[in-house]
Amino acid sequence: MEIAIIIVFVLGYLAIALEHPLHIDKAASALLLGIGCWTLYVFTIPAGDAVHHIIEHGVDGQGGLIHHLYEISSILFFLMGAMTIVETVDAHEGFRVITDKIKTTNKVKLLWILSILTFFFSAVLDNLTTTIVMVSLLRKLVDDKKTRWFFVGFLVIAANAGGAWSPIGDVTTTMLWIKQQLPDVPVIIKELFVPSLVTVLVPLGILSMTMKGNVTRPAIDENAEENPASDKERMTIFILGVAGLLFVPVFKTVTHLPPFMGMMLSLGVMWLVTELMHRHKPMAAKKKLTIIGVLKKIDMASVLFFLGILLGVSALQEVGILGNVAAYLDEAIGNIYAIDLTIGLLSAIVDNVPLVAAAQGMYPIAAEGVFAANGDFWLFLAYCAGTGGSALIIGSAAGVAAMGLERIDFIWYLKKLSWLAIVGYIAGAAVFILMSA
């Protein structure tokens, strides 16, 4: 039955990759993949065992569908909250505060500006939230769809790199921080900042020599209705939205509650403020600017796509396939740098969270050496798991969000950007190894 689960996962993955030739929306394929894998998992449960107990608690009492659903729903609620806040800022044209200051239309200059912004935003917010924000910005800066796809795809690389060197920028670095493999935040920043930056700078350098021309900005619709938000309201909502997103990691650090709780608190504040701000306006204007109106614009297909993918990966984890892969890497490779590099590239195919969790379970924290707290194995794992997923558009939360929001084609990303992501990944890894020598 494990083979059947793998087959369903691979077939679903191929259907997602071939979305456009098959003319089947990737959300449908992802849902079939996720539910299909869990349905087959039920038939792996030995006769006599209580199915409901296994589903709730897993075979070893540490997993189960309920456990995974909590983690998945946390991500989905976080995603929906971030998307709603960003869409609300956009509805007020709040991003003009940034886009009006970016005057260049030169492709190379624009890519450098946005990549550096993304790299540092991701470390402060996280790679998923930053990607959602940057997609909204790019819609104001780049009109041509394929050109915008390229920019969005490259900013996924920058967002993942920026998140890797911050304890709140990427979920896997956060895991290693919380579970004490990397307890010292200054050490994380000191050891991973330069390799992560190289991961972005090397592809940027290549594109600086090959990319030509200018971008075309979206045309201003002369017949479009004037935005009902005033300049003061626009600035207020922009500041409130950015502050709300920045508040999330602070909330998590102080309360130790899941990040989605902080995101929903920020959304609640935004909801209250917009309701009060626009309460005396005509209903037509109010519908465009309050959260109730904005919620109708949220792309639920992207959320369901995310749900299906994460369900499928969690099924592989529950059956033990991912743990077996990690154990095999340990036996077959041995070298810690090679193991981490391989885990990073594998995270482009399956979620990096269970792979890192498997590594945490396999290797206890040692008193000294590479497996000690703040040791090279854990530092390099944070880098590899955080940046390796950029090799495929579906290999990271940021990539999945970008794929859903912009409808980026899997094969297109594979042809245009995967090689740049891999070159940057290898360059950053080489820098880390040299720094550790």
SULZI-V567947 format. One record per residue. N is the residue number from 1. RES is the residue in one letter. PSI is psi in radians with two decimals (NA if undefined). D_CENTER is the distance of its C-alpha to the mean C-alpha in whole Angstrom. Layout:
N&RES&PSI&D_CENTER  N&RES&PSI&D_CENTER
This chain:
1&M&-0.53&31  2&E&-0.66&28  3&I&-0.70&29  4&A&-0.70&28  5&I&-0.76&25  6&I&-0.74&24  7&I&-0.79&26  8&V&-0.74&24  9&F&-0.80&20  10&V&-0.76&21  11&L&-0.74&23  12&G&-0.70&20  13&Y&-0.74&18  14&L&-0.69&21  15&A&-0.66&21  16&I&-0.77&18  17&A&-0.59&18  18&L&0.57&21  19&E&-0.84&21  20&H&-0.79&23  21&P&-0.60&26  22&L&-0.31&26  23&H&0.67&25  24&I&2.14&23  25&D&2.39&20  26&K&-0.43&17  27&A&-0.69&17  28&A&-0.78&20  29&S&-0.71&20  30&A&-0.72&17  31&L&-0.74&19  32&L&-0.68&22  33&L&-0.92&20  34&G&-0.87&19  35&I&-0.65&22  36&G&-0.75&24  37&C&-0.74&23  38&W&-0.59&23  39&T&-0.76&27  40&L&-0.58&28  41&Y&-0.63&27  42&V&-0.63&29  43&F&-0.06&32  44&T&-0.17&31  45&I&2.20&33  46&P&2.55&36  47&A&2.39&39  48&G&-0.41&40  49&D&2.52&37  50&A&2.01&36  51&V&-0.75&33  52&H&-0.56&32  53&H&-0.73&32  54&I&-0.73&30  55&I&-0.66&27  56&E&-0.67&27  57&H&-0.19&27  58&G&2.99&27  59&V&-0.69&29  60&D&0.17&29  61&G&0.03&29  62&Q&-0.12&25  63&G&-2.18&23  64&G&2.81&24  65&L&-0.69&22  66&I&-0.74&23  67&H&-0.84&21  68&H&-0.64&18  69&L&-0.60&18  70&Y&-0.82&18  71&E&-0.72&14  72&I&-0.81&13  73&S&-0.57&15  74&S&-0.75&13  75&I&-0.74&10  76&L&-0.74&11  77&F&-0.70&14  78&F&-0.82&11  79&L&-0.82&9  80&M&-0.69&13  81&G&-0.80&14  82&A&-0.76&12  83&M&-0.70&13  84&T&-0.73&16  85&I&-0.80&17  86&V&-0.74&15  87&E&-0.60&18  88&T&-0.76&20  89&V&-0.73&20  90&D&-0.69&20  91&A&-0.52&23  92&H&0.05&25  93&E&0.59&25  94&G&-0.47&23  95&F&-0.12&21  96&R&-0.41&25  97&V&-0.61&25  98&I&-0.87&22  99&T&-0.56&23  100&D&-0.38&27  101&K&-0.26&27  102&I&1.76&25  103&K&-0.48&28  104&T&2.53&28  105&T&0.00&27  106&N&2.23&27  107&K&-0.78&24  108&V&-0.84&24  109&K&-0.75&25  110&L&-0.70&22  111&L&-0.69&20  112&W&-0.82&21  113&I&-0.86&21  114&L&-0.60&17  115&S&-0.75&16  116&I&-0.74&17  117&L&-0.81&16  118&T&-0.75&13  119&F&-0.79&13  120&F&-0.62&15  121&F&-0.72&13  122&S&-0.60&10  123&A&-0.52&12  124&V&-0.75&14  125&L&-1.69&11  126&D&2.94&8  127&N&-0.56&5  128&L&-0.92&4  129&T&-0.75&8  130&T&-0.72&9  131&T&-0.73&7  132&I&-0.76&9  133&V&-0.79&12  134&M&-0.55&12  135&V&-0.75&13  136&S&-0.70&15  137&L&-0.77&17  138&L&-0.52&17  139&R&-0.38&19  140&K&-0.24&22  141&L&-0.47&22  142&V&2.18&22  143&D&-0.82&24  144&D&2.28&24  145&K&-0.87&21  146&K&-0.63&21  147&T&-0.75&21  148&R&-0.66&18  149&W&-0.78&16  150&F&-0.78&17  151&F&-0.80&16  152&V&-0.79&13  153&G&-0.73&12  154&F&-0.61&13  155&L&-0.39&11  156&V&-0.75&8  157&I&-0.80&10  158&A&-0.68&11  159&A&-0.74&8  160&N&-0.67&7  161&A&-0.72&11  162&G&-0.57&11  163&G&-0.43&9  164&A&-0.56&11  165&W&0.12&15  166&S&2.40&14  167&P&-0.24&15  168&I&0.10&13  169&G&-0.44&10  170&D&2.47&8  171&V&-0.58&9  172&T&-0.67&11  173&T&-0.67&13  174&T&-0.75&13  175&M&-0.80&15  176&L&-0.53&17  177&W&-0.84&18  178&I&-0.68&19  179&K&0.20&21  180&Q&0.17&23  181&Q&-0.58&22  182&L&1.27&21  183&P&-0.34&23  184&D&1.82&24  185&V&-0.79&21  186&P&-0.62&24  187&V&-0.74&24  188&I&-0.87&20  189&I&-0.80&20  190&K&-0.76&23  191&E&-0.46&22  192&L&-0.24&19  193&F&-0.88&19  194&V&-0.88&21  195&P&-0.70&19  196&S&-0.71&16  197&L&-0.71&18  198&V&-0.61&20  199&T&-0.51&17  200&V&-0.72&16  201&L&-0.65&20  202&V&-0.90&21  203&P&-0.63&20  204&L&-0.70&21  205&G&-0.72&24  206&I&-0.81&24  207&L&-0.51&23  208&S&-0.48&26  209&M&-0.30&29  210&T&-0.47&28  211&M&2.35&26  212&K&2.82&29  213&G&-3.06&30  214&N&2.76&28  215&V&2.70&26  216&T&2.19&27  217&R&2.66&26  218&P&2.38&27  219&A&2.53&30  220&I&2.15&31  221&D&1.92&33  222&E&-0.44&36  223&N&-0.03&37  224&A&2.55&34  225&E&2.52&34  226&E&2.40&34  227&N&2.24&31  228&P&-0.11&33  229&A&2.38&31  230&S&2.93&33  231&D&-0.70&32  232&K&-0.75&32  233&E&-0.68&30  234&R&-0.82&28  235&M&-0.71&27  236&T&-0.81&27  237&I&-0.62&24  238&F&-0.85&22  239&I&-0.74&23  240&L&-0.71&23  241&G&-0.81&19  242&V&-0.76&18  243&A&-0.67&20  244&G&-0.69&18  245&L&-0.72&15  246&L&-0.45&16  247&F&-0.48&18  248&V&-0.93&16  249&P&-0.55&15  250&V&-0.79&19  251&F&-0.77&20  252&K&-0.74&18  253&T&-0.71&20  254&V&-0.77&23  255&T&-0.36&23  256&H&0.27&21  257&L&2.77&20  258&P&2.62&16  259&P&-0.56&14  260&F&-0.45&14  261&M&-0.77&18  262&G&-0.68&17  263&M&-0.72&15  264&M&-0.58&18  265&L&-0.77&21  266&S&-0.71&20  267&L&-0.72&20  268&G&-0.73&23  269&V&-0.78&24  270&M&-0.72&23  271&W&-0.85&25  272&L&-0.79&28  273&V&-0.78&28  274&T&-0.64&28  275&E&-0.79&30  276&L&-0.69&33  277&M&-0.64&32  278&H&0.30&33  279&R&-0.43&35  280&H&0.07&38  281&K&2.80&37  282&P&2.65&38  283&M&-0.66&36  284&A&-0.73&35  285&A&-0.69&33  286&K&-0.68&32  287&K&-0.56&30  288&K&-0.45&28  289&L&-0.31&27  290&T&2.89&27  291&I&-0.64&24  292&I&-0.73&26  293&G&-0.66&26  294&V&-0.63&22  295&L&-0.48&21  296&K&-0.30&23  297&K&-0.13&21  298&I&2.33&17  299&D&1.63&16  300&M&-0.41&17  301&A&-0.64&16  302&S&-0.69&13  303&V&-0.75&13  304&L&-0.60&15  305&F&-0.81&13  306&F&-0.78&10  307&L&-0.83&13  308&G&-0.78&15  309&I&-0.83&13  310&L&-0.59&12  311&L&-0.74&16  312&G&-0.78&17  313&V&-0.70&15  314&S&-0.56&17  315&A&-0.73&20  316&L&-0.68&20  317&Q&-0.75&19  318&E&-0.70&22  319&V&-0.36&25  320&G&0.10&24  321&I&-0.76&23  322&L&-0.68&20  323&G&-0.68&22  324&N&-0.65&25  325&V&-0.78&23  326&A&-0.74&22  327&A&-0.68&26  328&Y&-0.72&27  329&L&-0.71&25  330&D&-0.74&27  331&E&-0.71&30  332&A&-0.52&30  333&I&-0.99&29  334&G&-0.91&29  335&N&2.24&28  336&I&-0.63&26  337&Y&-0.71&24  338&A&-0.66&24  339&I&-0.84&23  340&D&-0.73&20  341&L&-0.72&19  342&T&-0.73&20  343&I&-0.70&17  344&G&-0.77&15  345&L&-0.61&16  346&L&-0.53&16  347&S&-0.20&12  348&A&-0.31&12  349&I&-0.81&14  350&V&2.87&13  351&D&2.44&10  352&N&-0.37&11  353&V&-0.93&11  354&P&-0.52&15  355&L&-0.77&16  356&V&-0.70&16  357&A&-0.68&17  358&A&-0.72&20  359&A&-0.67&21  360&Q&-0.63&21  361&G&-0.50&24  362&M&-0.61&25  363&Y&1.90&26  364&P&2.70&28  365&I&2.13&28  366&A&2.89&31  367&A&-0.53&33  368&E&2.96&33  369&G&-2.91&32  370&V&-0.41&28  371&F&0.10&27  372&A&2.87&28  373&A&2.33&26  374&N&0.28&24  375&G&2.88&26  376&D&-0.64&25  377&F&-0.80&23  378&W&-0.68&21  379&L&-0.79&20  380&F&-0.57&19  381&L&-0.73&17  382&A&-0.76&15  383&Y&-0.88&15  384&C&-0.80&15  385&A&-0.54&12  386&G&-0.60&10  387&T&-0.40&11  388&G&-0.50&12  389&G&-0.28&9  390&S&-0.23&10  391&A&-0.44&13  392&L&2.57&12  393&I&-0.46&10  394&I&0.08&9  395&G&0.07&9  396&S&2.80&5  397&A&-0.68&3  398&A&-0.75&2  399&G&-0.73&6  400&V&-0.73&7  401&A&-0.77&6  402&A&-0.72&8  403&M&-0.73&10  404&G&-0.77&11  405&L&-0.66&12  406&E&0.00&14  407&R&0.70&15  408&I&2.36&15  409&D&2.33&17  410&F&-0.87&16  411&I&-0.67&19  412&W&-0.82&19  413&Y&-0.72&16  414&L&-0.71&17  415&K&-0.69&21  416&K&-0.61&19  417&L&-0.34&17  418&S&-0.72&16  419&W&-0.63&19  420&L&-0.70&18  421&A&-0.72&15  422&I&-0.72&17  423&V&-0.81&20  424&G&-0.70&18  425&Y&-0.82&17  426&I&-0.69&20  427&A&-0.79&22  428&G&-0.68&20  429&A&-0.72&21  430&A&-0.69&24  431&V&-0.75&24  432&F&-0.80&23  433&I&-0.73&26  434&L&-0.72&28  435&M&-0.49&27  436&S&-0.28&28  437&A&NA&31
